[in-house]
């Protein structure tokens, strides 16, 4: 017979659950000086993008706040 699904957790399942980890307490490693704050890069990106044809697509590997994509669409 198939296993029956339940709407509520069984007591034995509750004890087997792992504790929730607060990601703010886990140290972050970044290749940059600190995570975030890439706005200083905008003048460099502007100059680089003016050297060639306007791209049809823009992929941001470090999207975060999306400042490069936003800047590209407003200029």
mmJSON file of the N, C-alpha and C atoms, coordinates in Angstrom:
{"data_MODEL":{"atom_site":{
"group_PDB":["ATOM","ATOM","ATOM","ATOM","ATOM","ATOM","ATOM","ATOM","ATOM","ATOM","ATOM","ATOM","ATOM","ATOM","ATOM","ATOM","ATOM","ATOM","ATOM","ATOM","ATOM","ATOM","ATOM","ATOM","ATOM","ATOM","ATOM","ATOM","ATOM","ATOM","ATOM","ATOM","ATOM","ATOM","ATOM","ATOM","ATOM","ATOM","ATOM","ATOM","ATOM","ATOM","ATOM","ATOM","ATOM","ATOM","ATOM","ATOM","ATOM","ATOM","ATOM","ATOM","ATOM","ATOM","ATOM","ATOM","ATOM","ATOM","ATOM","ATOM","ATOM","ATOM","ATOM","ATOM","ATOM","ATOM","ATOM","ATOM","ATOM","ATOM","ATOM","ATOM","ATOM","ATOM","ATOM","ATOM","ATOM","ATOM","ATOM","ATOM","ATOM","ATOM","ATOM","ATOM","ATOM","ATOM","ATOM","ATOM","ATOM","ATOM","ATOM","ATOM","ATOM","ATOM","ATOM","ATOM","ATOM","ATOM","ATOM","ATOM","ATOM","ATOM","ATOM","ATOM","ATOM","ATOM","ATOM","ATOM","ATOM","ATOM","ATOM","ATOM","ATOM","ATOM","ATOM","ATOM","ATOM","ATOM","ATOM","ATOM","ATOM","ATOM","ATOM","ATOM","ATOM","ATOM","ATOM","ATOM","ATOM","ATOM","ATOM","ATOM","ATOM","ATOM","ATOM","ATOM","ATOM","ATOM","ATOM","ATOM","ATOM","ATOM","ATOM","ATOM","ATOM","ATOM","ATOM","ATOM","ATOM","ATOM","ATOM","ATOM","ATOM","ATOM","ATOM","ATOM","ATOM","ATOM","ATOM","ATOM","ATOM","ATOM","ATOM","ATOM","ATOM","ATOM","ATOM","ATOM","ATOM","ATOM","ATOM","ATOM","ATOM","ATOM","ATOM","ATOM","ATOM","ATOM","ATOM","ATOM","ATOM","ATOM","ATOM","ATOM","ATOM","ATOM","ATOM","ATOM","ATOM","ATOM","ATOM","ATOM","ATOM","ATOM","ATOM","ATOM","ATOM","ATOM","ATOM","ATOM","ATOM","ATOM","ATOM","ATOM","ATOM","ATOM","ATOM","ATOM","ATOM","ATOM","ATOM","ATOM","ATOM","ATOM","ATOM","ATOM","ATOM","ATOM","ATOM","ATOM","ATOM","ATOM","ATOM","ATOM","ATOM"],
"id":[1,2,3,4,5,6,7,8,9,10,11,12,13,14,15,16,17,18,19,20,21,22,23,24,25,26,27,28,29,30,31,32,33,34,35,36,37,38,39,40,41,42,43,44,45,46,47,48,49,50,51,52,53,54,55,56,57,58,59,60,61,62,63,64,65,66,67,68,69,70,71,72,73,74,75,76,77,78,79,80,81,82,83,84,85,86,87,88,89,90,91,92,93,94,95,96,97,98,99,100,101,102,103,104,105,106,107,108,109,110,111,112,113,114,115,116,117,118,119,120,121,122,123,124,125,126,127,128,129,130,131,132,133,134,135,136,137,138,139,140,141,142,143,144,145,146,147,148,149,150,151,152,153,154,155,156,157,158,159,160,161,162,163,164,165,166,167,168,169,170,171,172,173,174,175,176,177,178,179,180,181,182,183,184,185,186,187,188,189,190,191,192,193,194,195,196,197,198,199,200,201,202,203,204,205,206,207,208,209,210,211,212,213,214,215,216,217,218,219,220,221,222,223,224,225],
"type_symbol":["N","C","C","N","C","C","N","C","C","N","C","C","N","C","C","N","C","C","N","C","C","N","C","C","N","C","C","N","C","C","N","C","C","N","C","C","N","C","C","N","C","C","N","C","C","N","C","C","N","C","C","N","C","C","N","C","C","N","C","C","N","C","C","N","C","C","N","C","C","N","C","C","N","C","C","N","C","C","N","C","C","N","C","C","N","C","C","N","C","C","N","C","C","N","C","C","N","C","C","N","C","C","N","C","C","N","C","C","N","C","C","N","C","C","N","C","C","N","C","C","N","C","C","N","C","C","N","C","C","N","C","C","N","C","C","N","C","C","N","C","C","N","C","C","N","C","C","N","C","C","N","C","C","N","C","C","N","C","C","N","C","C","N","C","C","N","C","C","N","C","C","N","C","C","N","C","C","N","C","C","N","C","C","N","C","C","N","C","C","N","C","C","N","C","C","N","C","C","N","C","C","N","C","C","N","C","C","N","C","C","N","C","C","N","C","C","N","C","C","N","C","C","N","C","C"],
"label_atom_id":["N","CA","C","N","CA","C","N","CA","C","N","CA","C","N","CA","C","N","CA","C","N","CA","C","N","CA","C","N","CA","C","N","CA","C","N","CA","C","N","CA","C","N","CA","C","N","CA","C","N","CA","C","N","CA","C","N","CA","C","N","CA","C","N","CA","C","N","CA","C","N","CA","C","N","CA","C","N","CA","C","N","CA","C","N","CA","C","N","CA","C","N","CA","C","N","CA","C","N","CA","C","N","CA","C","N","CA","C","N","CA","C","N","CA","C","N","CA","C","N","CA","C","N","CA","C","N","CA","C","N","CA","C","N","CA","C","N","CA","C","N","CA","C","N","CA","C","N","CA","C","N","CA","C","N","CA","C","N","CA","C","N","CA","C","N","CA","C","N","CA","C","N","CA","C","N","CA","C","N","CA","C","N","CA","C","N","CA","C","N","CA","C","N","CA","C","N","CA","C","N","CA","C","N","CA","C","N","CA","C","N","CA","C","N","CA","C","N","CA","C","N","CA","C","N","CA","C","N","CA","C","N","CA","C","N","CA","C","N","CA","C","N","CA","C","N","CA","C","N","CA","C","N","CA","C","N","CA","C","N","CA","C"],
"label_alt_id":[null,null,null,null,null,null,null,null,null,null,null,null,null,null,null,null,null,null,null,null,null,null,null,null,null,null,null,null,null,null,null,null,null,null,null,null,null,null,null,null,null,null,null,null,null,null,null,null,null,null,null,null,null,null,null,null,null,null,null,null,null,null,null,null,null,null,null,null,null,null,null,null,null,null,null,null,null,null,null,null,null,null,null,null,null,null,null,null,null,null,null,null,null,null,null,null,null,null,null,null,null,null,null,null,null,null,null,null,null,null,null,null,null,null,null,null,null,null,null,null,null,null,null,null,null,null,null,null,null,null,null,null,null,null,null,null,null,null,null,null,null,null,null,null,null,null,null,null,null,null,null,null,null,null,null,null,null,null,null,null,null,null,null,null,null,null,null,null,null,null,null,null,null,null,null,null,null,null,null,null,null,null,null,null,null,null,null,null,null,null,null,null,null,null,null,null,null,null,null,null,null,null,null,null,null,null,null,null,null,null,null,null,null,null,null,null,null,null,null,null,null,null,null,null,null],
"label_comp_id":["UNK","UNK","UNK","UNK","UNK","UNK","UNK","UNK","UNK","UNK","UNK","UNK","UNK","UNK","UNK","UNK","UNK","UNK","UNK","UNK","UNK","UNK","UNK","UNK","UNK","UNK","UNK","UNK","UNK","UNK","UNK","UNK","UNK","UNK","UNK","UNK","UNK","UNK","UNK","UNK","UNK","UNK","UNK","UNK","UNK","UNK","UNK","UNK","UNK","UNK","UNK","UNK","UNK","UNK","UNK","UNK","UNK","UNK","UNK","UNK","UNK","UNK","UNK","UNK","UNK","UNK","UNK","UNK","UNK","UNK","UNK","UNK","UNK","UNK","UNK","UNK","UNK","UNK","UNK","UNK","UNK","UNK","UNK","UNK","UNK","UNK","UNK","UNK","UNK","UNK","UNK","UNK","UNK","UNK","UNK","UNK","UNK","UNK","UNK","UNK","UNK","UNK","UNK","UNK","UNK","UNK","UNK","UNK","UNK","UNK","UNK","UNK","UNK","UNK","UNK","UNK","UNK","UNK","UNK","UNK","UNK","UNK","UNK","UNK","UNK","UNK","UNK","UNK","UNK","UNK","UNK","UNK","UNK","UNK","UNK","UNK","UNK","UNK","UNK","UNK","UNK","UNK","UNK","UNK","UNK","UNK","UNK","UNK","UNK","UNK","UNK","UNK","UNK","UNK","UNK","UNK","UNK","UNK","UNK","UNK","UNK","UNK","UNK","UNK","UNK","UNK","UNK","UNK","UNK","UNK","UNK","UNK","UNK","UNK","UNK","UNK","UNK","UNK","UNK","UNK","UNK","UNK","UNK","UNK","UNK","UNK","UNK","UNK","UNK","UNK","UNK","UNK","UNK","UNK","UNK","UNK","UNK","UNK","UNK","UNK","UNK","UNK","UNK","UNK","UNK","UNK","UNK","UNK","UNK","UNK","UNK","UNK","UNK","UNK","UNK","UNK","UNK","UNK","UNK","UNK","UNK","UNK","UNK","UNK","UNK"],
"label_asym_id":["A","A","A","A","A","A","A","A","A","A","A","A","A","A","A","A","A","A","A","A","A","A","A","A","A","A","A","A","A","A","A","A","A","A","A","A","A","A","A","A","A","A","A","A","A","A","A","A","A","A","A","A","A","A","A","A","A","A","A","A","A","A","A","A","A","A","A","A","A","A","A","A","A","A","A","A","A","A","A","A","A","A","A","A","A","A","A","A","A","A","A","A","A","A","A","A","A","A","A","A","A","A","A","A","A","A","A","A","A","A","A","A","A","A","A","A","A","A","A","A","A","A","A","A","A","A","A","A","A","A","A","A","A","A","A","A","A","A","A","A","A","A","A","A","A","A","A","A","A","A","A","A","A","A","A","A","A","A","A","A","A","A","A","A","A","A","A","A","A","A","A","A","A","A","A","A","A","A","A","A","A","A","A","A","A","A","A","A","A","A","A","A","A","A","A","A","A","A","A","A","A","A","A","A","A","A","A","A","A","A","A","A","A","A","A","A","A","A","A","A","A","A","A","A","A"],
"label_entity_id":["1","1","1","1","1","1","1","1","1","1","1","1","1","1","1","1","1","1","1","1","1","1","1","1","1","1","1","1","1","1","1","1","1","1","1","1","1","1","1","1","1","1","1","1","1","1","1","1","1","1","1","1","1","1","1","1","1","1","1","1","1","1","1","1","1","1","1","1","1","1","1","1","1","1","1","1","1","1","1","1","1","1","1","1","1","1","1","1","1","1","1","1","1","1","1","1","1","1","1","1","1","1","1","1","1","1","1","1","1","1","1","1","1","1","1","1","1","1","1","1","1","1","1","1","1","1","1","1","1","1","1","1","1","1","1","1","1","1","1","1","1","1","1","1","1","1","1","1","1","1","1","1","1","1","1","1","1","1","1","1","1","1","1","1","1","1","1","1","1","1","1","1","1","1","1","1","1","1","1","1","1","1","1","1","1","1","1","1","1","1","1","1","1","1","1","1","1","1","1","1","1","1","1","1","1","1","1","1","1","1","1","1","1","1","1","1","1","1","1","1","1","1","1","1","1"],
"label_seq_id":[1,1,1,2,2,2,3,3,3,4,4,4,5,5,5,6,6,6,7,7,7,8,8,8,9,9,9,10,10,10,11,11,11,12,12,12,13,13,13,14,14,14,15,15,15,16,16,16,17,17,17,18,18,18,19,19,19,20,20,20,21,21,21,22,22,22,23,23,23,24,24,24,25,25,25,26,26,26,27,27,27,28,28,28,29,29,29,30,30,30,31,31,31,32,32,32,33,33,33,34,34,34,35,35,35,36,36,36,37,37,37,38,38,38,39,39,39,40,40,40,41,41,41,42,42,42,43,43,43,44,44,44,45,45,45,46,46,46,47,47,47,48,48,48,49,49,49,50,50,50,51,51,51,52,52,52,53,53,53,54,54,54,55,55,55,56,56,56,57,57,57,58,58,58,59,59,59,60,60,60,61,61,61,62,62,62,63,63,63,64,64,64,65,65,65,66,66,66,67,67,67,68,68,68,69,69,69,70,70,70,71,71,71,72,72,72,73,73,73,74,74,74,75,75,75],
"pdbx_PDB_ins_code":[null,null,null,null,null,null,null,null,null,null,null,null,null,null,null,null,null,null,null,null,null,null,null,null,null,null,null,null,null,null,null,null,null,null,null,null,null,null,null,null,null,null,null,null,null,null,null,null,null,null,null,null,null,null,null,null,null,null,null,null,null,null,null,null,null,null,null,null,null,null,null,null,null,null,null,null,null,null,null,null,null,null,null,null,null,null,null,null,null,null,null,null,null,null,null,null,null,null,null,null,null,null,null,null,null,null,null,null,null,null,null,null,null,null,null,null,null,null,null,null,null,null,null,null,null,null,null,null,null,null,null,null,null,null,null,null,null,null,null,null,null,null,null,null,null,null,null,null,null,null,null,null,null,null,null,null,null,null,null,null,null,null,null,null,null,null,null,null,null,null,null,null,null,null,null,null,null,null,null,null,null,null,null,null,null,null,null,null,null,null,null,null,null,null,null,null,null,null,null,null,null,null,null,null,null,null,null,null,null,null,null,null,null,null,null,null,null,null,null,null,null,null,null,null,null],
"Cartn_x":[0.841,0.0,0.888,0.435,1.212,1.269,2.341,2.496,1.483,0.86,-0.163,0.486,0.039,0.526,-0.249,0.419,-0.245,-0.236,-1.178,-1.232,-0.315,-0.076,0.734,1.92,3.01,4.196,3.926,4.479,4.39,5.452,5.228,6.167,7.567,7.68,9.005,9.727,8.989,9.6,10.105,9.414,9.817,11.19,11.462,12.735,13.894,13.611,14.663,15.037,14.27,14.545,15.822,16.551,17.755,17.373,18.25,18.008,18.152,17.388,17.464,18.728,19.459,20.703,20.432,20.848,20.742,21.899,21.594,22.656,23.469,22.915,23.657,24.81,24.707,25.759,26.874,26.703,27.709,28.667,29.985,30.922,30.848,30.872,30.816,32.202,32.558,33.829,33.546,34.232,34.006,35.343,35.422,36.664,36.873,35.834,35.917,36.199,36.517,36.843,35.741,34.497,33.35,32.193,31.263,30.125,29.28,28.888,28.07,28.938,28.292,29.019,29.817,29.222,29.939,29.612,28.955,28.58,29.802,30.928,32.164,32.561,32.053,32.417,31.684,30.622,29.79,30.593,31.457,32.218,33.082,33.649,34.47,33.605,32.441,31.53,31.027,30.683,30.233,31.284,32.528,33.62,33.81,33.768,33.949,32.822,31.576,30.436,30.388,30.963,30.98,31.997,32.902,33.937,33.402,32.266,31.743,30.273,29.648,28.214,27.396,26.211,25.332,24.88,25.101,24.701,23.177,22.691,21.253,20.846,21.76,21.508,22.643,22.309,23.316,23.139,24.151,24.115,25.056,24.536,25.345,25.674,26.928,27.263,27.139,27.281,27.142,25.95,24.774,23.596,23.335,23.201,22.942,21.817,22.11,21.108,20.853,21.632,21.429,21.833,22.796,23.161,23.702,24.463,25.025,23.911,22.994,21.866,20.97,20.72,19.894,20.559,21.827,22.573,22.576,22.716,22.736,21.397,20.294,18.976,18.628,19.247,18.915,19.804,20.851,21.756,21.807],
"Cartn_y":[-1.183,0.0,1.249,2.286,3.527,4.229,4.987,5.736,6.872,7.068,8.096,9.443,10.481,11.829,12.422,13.263,13.899,15.41,16.046,17.507,18.119,17.387,17.899,16.975,17.53,16.726,15.778,14.605,13.659,14.018,13.659,13.991,13.47,12.266,11.705,12.475,13.069,13.869,15.201,15.762,17.043,16.944,15.829,15.682,15.459,15.023,14.743,15.961,17.032,18.216,18.903,19.482,20.225,21.626,22.22,23.581,24.556,25.629,26.671,27.491,27.778,28.545,29.994,30.91,32.332,32.686,32.966,33.226,34.47,35.383,36.581,36.227,35.08,34.687,33.881,33.541,32.765,33.74,33.581,34.505,34.404,35.548,35.599,35.915,35.258,35.515,36.148,37.207,37.912,38.238,38.143,38.537,40.051,40.782,42.234,42.662,43.911,44.461,44.159,44.293,43.946,43.638,42.787,42.485,43.735,43.977,45.149,46.339,47.464,48.698,48.721,48.271,48.276,49.522,50.504,51.72,52.43,52.331,52.949,52.4,51.226,50.578,51.161,51.932,52.451,53.242,54.198,54.913,53.982,52.963,51.999,51.214,50.777,50.014,50.883,52.14,53.062,53.183,53.42,53.576,52.295,51.159,49.874,49.598,49.925,49.642,50.578,51.769,52.702,52.301,51.395,50.97,50.066,49.441,48.498,48.746,47.865,48.015,47.797,48.384,48.247,46.789,46.152,44.748,44.602,43.504,43.228,42.656,41.952,41.368,41.753,41.915,42.241,41.277,40.512,39.565,40.062,40.228,40.696,39.53,39.122,38.02,38.408,39.688,40.159,41.106,40.628,41.49,42.304,41.669,42.414,43.402,44.686,45.721,46.006,45.423,45.589,46.951,47.607,48.969,49.059,48.06,48.119,48.028,47.084,46.95,48.172,48.702,49.902,51.071,51.255,52.352,52.201,50.978,50.711,51.076,50.809,51.1,52.58,53.329,54.748,55.638,55.108,55.912,55.372],
"Cartn_z":[0.0,0.0,0.0,-0.677,-0.756,0.597,0.766,2.009,2.05,3.187,3.335,3.651,2.981,3.251,4.414,5.194,6.329,6.168,6.798,6.774,7.827,8.885,9.982,10.206,10.71,10.99,12.148,12.049,13.149,14.181,15.434,16.507,16.211,15.663,15.383,14.285,13.343,12.283,12.823,13.804,14.385,15.045,15.678,16.385,15.426,14.198,13.234,12.397,12.479,11.671,12.142,11.177,11.517,11.983,12.758,13.227,12.067,12.097,11.082,11.323,10.245,10.351,9.962,10.806,10.507,9.577,8.299,7.324,7.657,8.434,8.822,9.768,10.435,11.371,10.705,9.428,8.698,8.015,8.195,7.547,6.026,5.358,3.901,3.356,2.274,1.621,0.271,-0.051,-1.301,-1.952,-3.288,-3.956,-3.942,-3.558,-3.487,-2.057,-1.879,-0.566,0.444,0.026,0.856,-0.083,0.325,-0.54,-0.768,-1.985,-2.307,-2.667,-2.898,-3.152,-4.436,-5.534,-6.819,-7.646,-7.055,-7.776,-8.345,-7.678,-8.164,-9.528,-9.89,-11.14,-12.351,-12.128,-13.22,-14.255,-13.886,-14.915,-15.77,-15.171,-15.908,-16.89,-16.45,-17.311,-18.454,-18.159,-19.217,-20.317,-19.913,-20.871,-21.685,-21.03,-21.693,-22.689,-22.314,-23.189,-24.394,-24.273,-25.406,-26.471,-26.153,-27.093,-28.199,-28.007,-28.993,-29.261,-30.037,-30.307,-29.034,-29.001,-27.838,-27.739,-26.596,-26.47,-26.434,-27.009,-26.982,-25.634,-24.999,-23.684,-22.748,-21.483,-20.48,-19.311,-19.009,-17.894,-16.81,-15.615,-14.495,-13.577,-13.503,-12.603,-11.131,-10.825,-9.451,-9.378,-9.749,-9.879,-8.625,-7.481,-6.254,-6.444,-6.342,-6.547,-8.013,-8.905,-10.339,-10.867,-10.239,-10.62,-12.041,-12.502,-13.858,-14.891,-14.721,-15.645,-15.628,-14.436,-14.316,-15.026,-14.794,-15.419,-16.934,-17.415,-18.859,-19.503,-18.828,-19.408,-19.333,-18.437,-18.306,-19.156,-19.745,-20.588,-21.99],
"occupancy":[1.0,1.0,1.0,1.0,1.0,1.0,1.0,1.0,1.0,1.0,1.0,1.0,1.0,1.0,1.0,1.0,1.0,1.0,1.0,1.0,1.0,1.0,1.0,1.0,1.0,1.0,1.0,1.0,1.0,1.0,1.0,1.0,1.0,1.0,1.0,1.0,1.0,1.0,1.0,1.0,1.0,1.0,1.0,1.0,1.0,1.0,1.0,1.0,1.0,1.0,1.0,1.0,1.0,1.0,1.0,1.0,1.0,1.0,1.0,1.0,1.0,1.0,1.0,1.0,1.0,1.0,1.0,1.0,1.0,1.0,1.0,1.0,1.0,1.0,1.0,1.0,1.0,1.0,1.0,1.0,1.0,1.0,1.0,1.0,1.0,1.0,1.0,1.0,1.0,1.0,1.0,1.0,1.0,1.0,1.0,1.0,1.0,1.0,1.0,1.0,1.0,1.0,1.0,1.0,1.0,1.0,1.0,1.0,1.0,1.0,1.0,1.0,1.0,1.0,1.0,1.0,1.0,1.0,1.0,1.0,1.0,1.0,1.0,1.0,1.0,1.0,1.0,1.0,1.0,1.0,1.0,1.0,1.0,1.0,1.0,1.0,1.0,1.0,1.0,1.0,1.0,1.0,1.0,1.0,1.0,1.0,1.0,1.0,1.0,1.0,1.0,1.0,1.0,1.0,1.0,1.0,1.0,1.0,1.0,1.0,1.0,1.0,1.0,1.0,1.0,1.0,1.0,1.0,1.0,1.0,1.0,1.0,1.0,1.0,1.0,1.0,1.0,1.0,1.0,1.0,1.0,1.0,1.0,1.0,1.0,1.0,1.0,1.0,1.0,1.0,1.0,1.0,1.0,1.0,1.0,1.0,1.0,1.0,1.0,1.0,1.0,1.0,1.0,1.0,1.0,1.0,1.0,1.0,1.0,1.0,1.0,1.0,1.0,1.0,1.0,1.0,1.0,1.0,1.0,1.0,1.0,1.0,1.0,1.0,1.0],
"B_iso_or_equiv":[0.0,0.0,0.0,0.0,0.0,0.0,0.0,0.0,0.0,0.0,0.0,0.0,0.0,0.0,0.0,0.0,0.0,0.0,0.0,0.0,0.0,0.0,0.0,0.0,0.0,0.0,0.0,0.0,0.0,0.0,0.0,0.0,0.0,0.0,0.0,0.0,0.0,0.0,0.0,0.0,0.0,0.0,0.0,0.0,0.0,0.0,0.0,0.0,0.0,0.0,0.0,0.0,0.0,0.0,0.0,0.0,0.0,0.0,0.0,0.0,0.0,0.0,0.0,0.0,0.0,0.0,0.0,0.0,0.0,0.0,0.0,0.0,0.0,0.0,0.0,0.0,0.0,0.0,0.0,0.0,0.0,0.0,0.0,0.0,0.0,0.0,0.0,0.0,0.0,0.0,0.0,0.0,0.0,0.0,0.0,0.0,0.0,0.0,0.0,0.0,0.0,0.0,0.0,0.0,0.0,0.0,0.0,0.0,0.0,0.0,0.0,0.0,0.0,0.0,0.0,0.0,0.0,0.0,0.0,0.0,0.0,0.0,0.0,0.0,0.0,0.0,0.0,0.0,0.0,0.0,0.0,0.0,0.0,0.0,0.0,0.0,0.0,0.0,0.0,0.0,0.0,0.0,0.0,0.0,0.0,0.0,0.0,0.0,0.0,0.0,0.0,0.0,0.0,0.0,0.0,0.0,0.0,0.0,0.0,0.0,0.0,0.0,0.0,0.0,0.0,0.0,0.0,0.0,0.0,0.0,0.0,0.0,0.0,0.0,0.0,0.0,0.0,0.0,0.0,0.0,0.0,0.0,0.0,0.0,0.0,0.0,0.0,0.0,0.0,0.0,0.0,0.0,0.0,0.0,0.0,0.0,0.0,0.0,0.0,0.0,0.0,0.0,0.0,0.0,0.0,0.0,0.0,0.0,0.0,0.0,0.0,0.0,0.0,0.0,0.0,0.0,0.0,0.0,0.0,0.0,0.0,0.0,0.0,0.0,0.0],
"pdbx_formal_charge":[null,null,null,null,null,null,null,null,null,null,null,null,null,null,null,null,null,null,null,null,null,null,null,null,null,null,null,null,null,null,null,null,null,null,null,null,null,null,null,null,null,null,null,null,null,null,null,null,null,null,null,null,null,null,null,null,null,null,null,null,null,null,null,null,null,null,null,null,null,null,null,null,null,null,null,null,null,null,null,null,null,null,null,null,null,null,null,null,null,null,null,null,null,null,null,null,null,null,null,null,null,null,null,null,null,null,null,null,null,null,null,null,null,null,null,null,null,null,null,null,null,null,null,null,null,null,null,null,null,null,null,null,null,null,null,null,null,null,null,null,null,null,null,null,null,null,null,null,null,null,null,null,null,null,null,null,null,null,null,null,null,null,null,null,null,null,null,null,null,null,null,null,null,null,null,null,null,null,null,null,null,null,null,null,null,null,null,null,null,null,null,null,null,null,null,null,null,null,null,null,null,null,null,null,null,null,null,null,null,null,null,null,null,null,null,null,null,null,null,null,null,null,null,null,null],
"auth_seq_id":[1,1,1,2,2,2,3,3,3,4,4,4,5,5,5,6,6,6,7,7,7,8,8,8,9,9,9,10,10,10,11,11,11,12,12,12,13,13,13,14,14,14,15,15,15,16,16,16,17,17,17,18,18,18,19,19,19,20,20,20,21,21,21,22,22,22,23,23,23,24,24,24,25,25,25,26,26,26,27,27,27,28,28,28,29,29,29,30,30,30,31,31,31,32,32,32,33,33,33,34,34,34,35,35,35,36,36,36,37,37,37,38,38,38,39,39,39,40,40,40,41,41,41,42,42,42,43,43,43,44,44,44,45,45,45,46,46,46,47,47,47,48,48,48,49,49,49,50,50,50,51,51,51,52,52,52,53,53,53,54,54,54,55,55,55,56,56,56,57,57,57,58,58,58,59,59,59,60,60,60,61,61,61,62,62,62,63,63,63,64,64,64,65,65,65,66,66,66,67,67,67,68,68,68,69,69,69,70,70,70,71,71,71,72,72,72,73,73,73,74,74,74,75,75,75],
"auth_comp_id":["UNK","UNK","UNK","UNK","UNK","UNK","UNK","UNK","UNK","UNK","UNK","UNK","UNK","UNK","UNK","UNK","UNK","UNK","UNK","UNK","UNK","UNK","UNK","UNK","UNK","UNK","UNK","UNK","UNK","UNK","UNK","UNK","UNK","UNK","UNK","UNK","UNK","UNK","UNK","UNK","UNK","UNK","UNK","UNK","UNK","UNK","UNK","UNK","UNK","UNK","UNK","UNK","UNK","UNK","UNK","UNK","UNK","UNK","UNK","UNK","UNK","UNK","UNK","UNK","UNK","UNK","UNK","UNK","UNK","UNK","UNK","UNK","UNK","UNK","UNK","UNK","UNK","UNK","UNK","UNK","UNK","UNK","UNK","UNK","UNK","UNK","UNK","UNK","UNK","UNK","UNK","UNK","UNK","UNK","UNK","UNK","UNK","UNK","UNK","UNK","UNK","UNK","UNK","UNK","UNK","UNK","UNK","UNK","UNK","UNK","UNK","UNK","UNK","UNK","UNK","UNK","UNK","UNK","UNK","UNK","UNK","UNK","UNK","UNK","UNK","UNK","UNK","UNK","UNK","UNK","UNK","UNK","UNK","UNK","UNK","UNK","UNK","UNK","UNK","UNK","UNK","UNK","UNK","UNK","UNK","UNK","UNK","UNK","UNK","UNK","UNK","UNK","UNK","UNK","UNK","UNK","UNK","UNK","UNK","UNK","UNK","UNK","UNK","UNK","UNK","UNK","UNK","UNK","UNK","UNK","UNK","UNK","UNK","UNK","UNK","UNK","UNK","UNK","UNK","UNK","UNK","UNK","UNK","UNK","UNK","UNK","UNK","UNK","UNK","UNK","UNK","UNK","UNK","UNK","UNK","UNK","UNK","UNK","UNK","UNK","UNK","UNK","UNK","UNK","UNK","UNK","UNK","UNK","UNK","UNK","UNK","UNK","UNK","UNK","UNK","UNK","UNK","UNK","UNK","UNK","UNK","UNK","UNK","UNK","UNK"],
"auth_asym_id":["A","A","A","A","A","A","A","A","A","A","A","A","A","A","A","A","A","A","A","A","A","A","A","A","A","A","A","A","A","A","A","A","A","A","A","A","A","A","A","A","A","A","A","A","A","A","A","A","A","A","A","A","A","A","A","A","A","A","A","A","A","A","A","A","A","A","A","A","A","A","A","A","A","A","A","A","A","A","A","A","A","A","A","A","A","A","A","A","A","A","A","A","A","A","A","A","A","A","A","A","A","A","A","A","A","A","A","A","A","A","A","A","A","A","A","A","A","A","A","A","A","A","A","A","A","A","A","A","A","A","A","A","A","A","A","A","A","A","A","A","A","A","A","A","A","A","A","A","A","A","A","A","A","A","A","A","A","A","A","A","A","A","A","A","A","A","A","A","A","A","A","A","A","A","A","A","A","A","A","A","A","A","A","A","A","A","A","A","A","A","A","A","A","A","A","A","A","A","A","A","A","A","A","A","A","A","A","A","A","A","A","A","A","A","A","A","A","A","A","A","A","A","A","A","A"],
"auth_atom_id":["N","CA","C","N","CA","C","N","CA","C","N","CA","C","N","CA","C","N","CA","C","N","CA","C","N","CA","C","N","CA","C","N","CA","C","N","CA","C","N","CA","C","N","CA","C","N","CA","C","N","CA","C","N","CA","C","N","CA","C","N","CA","C","N","CA","C","N","CA","C","N","CA","C","N","CA","C","N","CA","C","N","CA","C","N","CA","C","N","CA","C","N","CA","C","N","CA","C","N","CA","C","N","CA","C","N","CA","C","N","CA","C","N","CA","C","N","CA","C","N","CA","C","N","CA","C","N","CA","C","N","CA","C","N","CA","C","N","CA","C","N","CA","C","N","CA","C","N","CA","C","N","CA","C","N","CA","C","N","CA","C","N","CA","C","N","CA","C","N","CA","C","N","CA","C","N","CA","C","N","CA","C","N","CA","C","N","CA","C","N","CA","C","N","CA","C","N","CA","C","N","CA","C","N","CA","C","N","CA","C","N","CA","C","N","CA","C","N","CA","C","N","CA","C","N","CA","C","N","CA","C","N","CA","C","N","CA","C","N","CA","C","N","CA","C","N","CA","C","N","CA","C","N","CA","C","N","CA","C","N","CA","C"],
"pdbx_PDB_model_num":[1,1,1,1,1,1,1,1,1,1,1,1,1,1,1,1,1,1,1,1,1,1,1,1,1,1,1,1,1,1,1,1,1,1,1,1,1,1,1,1,1,1,1,1,1,1,1,1,1,1,1,1,1,1,1,1,1,1,1,1,1,1,1,1,1,1,1,1,1,1,1,1,1,1,1,1,1,1,1,1,1,1,1,1,1,1,1,1,1,1,1,1,1,1,1,1,1,1,1,1,1,1,1,1,1,1,1,1,1,1,1,1,1,1,1,1,1,1,1,1,1,1,1,1,1,1,1,1,1,1,1,1,1,1,1,1,1,1,1,1,1,1,1,1,1,1,1,1,1,1,1,1,1,1,1,1,1,1,1,1,1,1,1,1,1,1,1,1,1,1,1,1,1,1,1,1,1,1,1,1,1,1,1,1,1,1,1,1,1,1,1,1,1,1,1,1,1,1,1,1,1,1,1,1,1,1,1,1,1,1,1,1,1,1,1,1,1,1,1,1,1,1,1,1,1]
}}}
